[in-house]
Amino acid sequence: MPADSQQGHHPVANPVASFWATEPFALQDHQSSTDLPPRCDTLIVGAGLAGVGTAYHIVQGGSDPALIVMLEARQVASGATGRNGGHVKPDTYFNVPKFSKLHGPKVAAELAGFEASHVLAVKQLVEAEGLDCDFHLTRAVDVYLDPAHAKETEAAYRELVKEGIVNLRDVAFILKQDAERVSGVKGAQCCFSFTAAHLWPAKLVHGLLEKLVNRGLQLYTTTPVTSVSPSRDPDGMWAVQTSRGAIRAKKVIYATNGYTGSVLPEYTNKIVPVRGIACHIDSPKGSNTPHLVNTYGIRFDSRNNDYLIPRADGSIIVGGARQRFWHNRDRWFGNNRDDELVDEAVSYFDGYMQQHFRGWEDSGAKVKEIWTGIMGYSSDFVPHIGEVPDKPGQFIIAGFSGHGMPEILLSSKGLASMVRDGTAFEQTGLPRIFKTTKARVEAQGSPLEDSFRELWEKPPSPKL
Ligand SMILES: Cc1cc2nc3c(=O)[nH]c(=O)nc-3n(C[C@H](O)[C@H](O)[C@H](O)COP(=O)(O)OP(=O)(O)OC[C@H]3O[C@@H](n4cnc5c(N)ncnc54)[C@H](O)[C@@H]3O)c2cc1C
């Protein structure tokens, strides 16, 4: 379902089921009342981690939950949040050289520090609110399989150590001679490890939202927002049109991820829907496979990588497979179809554990569930947070580029303080490059698309 150049994509009906939705949730189809209220103070569009996190922090700051209305086009957490890998994996070193080149080392260090701080922030939230969401604190092990890429990354890492600008105290580097034994991944050329976490994201969001709804937040699922008035009415309210009528709101928050362009057309080419795939692998009962205690990034080369989360029950979540289809632009980029599996990738995870992990050869591990999800890729690689340019009282928190788990929670805290107290973006402590600005919204071209152009124009040989 391609977008035209003016208007982005809406969520499609009937997305394929993900493993995380195999248990029903009390709020998934919730309607707080038969009809929408005619007006509200704060309207949040989107019930994923960004929308729910923002509502939570607005209320934490002392606001009455009853002043908030949340509208969700499908079910709660039916977007990327309910279809992701559950991997809270901060980018502590890998993309630091890239962001350093784009914005300077200080900004890159700020971003890496912000992401790293998420792991314990999520843990703290889970504990403070008593959320039952399978949270586990762990080490993420990034494993490099391509010798040239391993060498390149090691050299870049040693450079970072020498410069001393980024805090690398939590990052451990493991040389080739030990990498396969330490990681358990066959053919490892080197690896890095650092603190990370994993959890059941839909349970986190539902758990938080239930508390807010119980305190008066008004939630309406299957209520897509179709448009918002171009200006405020004389009372200073925005008129929001939905599938079940209109509602006026003093403040509107777009937590709409890859679908943002459908309601904020100026972001259509700035946040693009991109398809991701993940699966759940399990072994037959009684199989004696080694239990993995770390999470993984499996880096095949400088472009292609998967991520893997071992669950406490012994089953495995793996996300990735994009090398099967991402060179075919329309199958991947600007595509909102999470109501179908990506056929080219369906067989990708067959025998995955047997192929890559020591000791899993006879495990009988098999894919149990596989699903598609829609990420919101930002054209300049970082999310848009803050007040929408030229639309006072409208705010955005979107575009986490398939990497929201180590960015959203504290971003939503910063945004909540802007919405509730009028705090300036610069006072929120958020990475400065996250601020949505007129310059970013009006920028010509897309560094993101530029980075894929060669892949799209010269697709790799079918061996991948
Ligand atoms: C397969 C897959 C695997 C991933 N794995 C990881 C991972 O392991 N770690 C990680 O950090 N990140 C991962 N991500 C990315 C991560 O899931 C996202 O960054 C994060 O969930 C984004 O949260 P969000 O609330 O911004 O968006 P979403 O969860 O997509 O929520 C947006 C919501 O807005 C609703 N909406 C949109 N438009 C409208 C409208 N007009 N009216 C009403 N409602 C609307 C949507 O229905 C949706 O529910 C993965 C993503 C996918 C798809």
The ligand as a MOL file (V3000), in Angstrom:
LIG
                    3D

  0  0  0     0  0            999 V3000
M  V30 BEGIN CTAB
M  V30 COUNTS 53 58 0 0 0
M  V30 BEGIN ATOM
M  V30 1 C 9.6080 -7.0030 13.8880 0
M  V30 2 C 10.1440 -5.9010 14.7440 0
M  V30 3 C 11.1450 -6.1580 15.6620 0
M  V30 4 C 11.6680 -5.1360 16.4550 0
M  V30 5 N 12.5690 -5.4430 17.4360 0
M  V30 6 C 13.0100 -4.4830 18.2590 0
M  V30 7 C 13.8680 -4.7890 19.3510 0
M  V30 8 O 14.1250 -5.9530 19.6490 0
M  V30 9 N 14.3830 -3.7590 20.0730 0
M  V30 10 C 14.0520 -2.4570 19.7880 0
M  V30 11 O 14.5940 -1.5620 20.4100 0
M  V30 12 N 13.1600 -2.1480 18.8410 0
M  V30 13 C 12.6300 -3.1140 18.0740 0
M  V30 14 N 11.7250 -2.8050 17.1170 0
M  V30 15 C 11.2570 -1.4170 17.0310 0
M  V30 16 C 10.2850 -1.0900 18.1760 0
M  V30 17 O 9.2690 -2.0390 18.1980 0
M  V30 18 C 9.7220 0.3010 17.9620 0
M  V30 19 O 10.7720 1.2430 17.9320 0
M  V30 20 C 8.7440 0.7190 19.0580 0
M  V30 21 O 7.8580 -0.2960 19.3970 0
M  V30 22 C 7.9810 1.9320 18.5860 0
M  V30 23 O 6.9690 2.2250 19.5150 0
M  V30 24 P 5.8980 3.3200 19.1530 0
M  V30 25 O 4.9630 3.4230 20.2850 0
M  V30 26 O 6.5950 4.5330 18.6580 0
M  V30 27 O 5.1710 2.7220 17.8560 0
M  V30 28 P 4.0460 1.5900 17.7060 0
M  V30 29 O 4.1880 0.5230 18.6850 0
M  V30 30 O 4.0230 1.2140 16.2600 0
M  V30 31 O 2.7300 2.3750 18.0670 0
M  V30 32 C 2.1260 3.3180 17.2030 0
M  V30 33 C 0.6230 3.1260 17.3500 0
M  V30 34 O -0.0380 4.1980 16.7180 0
M  V30 35 C -1.2250 3.6880 16.1600 0
M  V30 36 N -1.6500 4.6320 15.1250 0
M  V30 37 C -0.9600 5.0110 14.0320 0
M  V30 38 N -1.6640 5.8900 13.3100 0
M  V30 39 C -2.8330 6.0840 13.9680 0
M  V30 40 C -3.9830 6.8860 13.7240 0
M  V30 41 N -4.0780 7.6630 12.6490 0
M  V30 42 N -4.9940 6.8540 14.6230 0
M  V30 43 C -4.9070 6.0810 15.7410 0
M  V30 44 N -3.8490 5.2920 16.0070 0
M  V30 45 C -2.8270 5.3000 15.1340 0
M  V30 46 C -0.8040 2.3400 15.5970 0
M  V30 47 O -1.8950 1.4890 15.3600 0
M  V30 48 C 0.1290 1.8430 16.6760 0
M  V30 49 O -0.5180 1.0360 17.6300 0
M  V30 50 C 11.1790 -3.8030 16.3030 0
M  V30 51 C 10.1500 -3.5380 15.4030 0
M  V30 52 C 9.6260 -4.5670 14.6330 0
M  V30 53 C 8.5020 -4.2570 13.6790 0
M  V30 END ATOM
M  V30 BEGIN BOND
M  V30 1 1 1 2
M  V30 2 1 2 3
M  V30 3 2 2 52
M  V30 4 2 3 4
M  V30 5 1 4 5
M  V30 6 1 4 50
M  V30 7 2 5 6
M  V30 8 1 6 7
M  V30 9 1 6 13
M  V30 10 2 7 8
M  V30 11 1 7 9
M  V30 12 1 9 10
M  V30 13 2 10 11
M  V30 14 1 10 12
M  V30 15 2 12 13
M  V30 16 1 13 14
M  V30 17 1 14 15
M  V30 18 1 14 50
M  V30 19 1 15 16
M  V30 20 1 16 17
M  V30 21 1 16 18
M  V30 22 1 18 19
M  V30 23 1 18 20
M  V30 24 1 20 21
M  V30 25 1 20 22
M  V30 26 1 22 23
M  V30 27 1 23 24
M  V30 28 2 24 25
M  V30 29 1 24 26
M  V30 30 1 24 27
M  V30 31 1 27 28
M  V30 32 2 28 29
M  V30 33 1 28 30
M  V30 34 1 28 31
M  V30 35 1 31 32
M  V30 36 1 32 33
M  V30 37 1 33 34
M  V30 38 1 33 48
M  V30 39 1 34 35
M  V30 40 1 35 36
M  V30 41 1 35 46
M  V30 42 1 36 37
M  V30 43 1 36 45
M  V30 44 2 37 38
M  V30 45 1 38 39
M  V30 46 1 39 40
M  V30 47 2 39 45
M  V30 48 1 40 41
M  V30 49 2 40 42
M  V30 50 1 42 43
M  V30 51 2 43 44
M  V30 52 1 44 45
M  V30 53 1 46 47
M  V30 54 1 46 48
M  V30 55 1 48 49
M  V30 56 2 50 51
M  V30 57 1 51 52
M  V30 58 1 52 53
M  V30 END BOND
M  V30 END CTAB
M  END
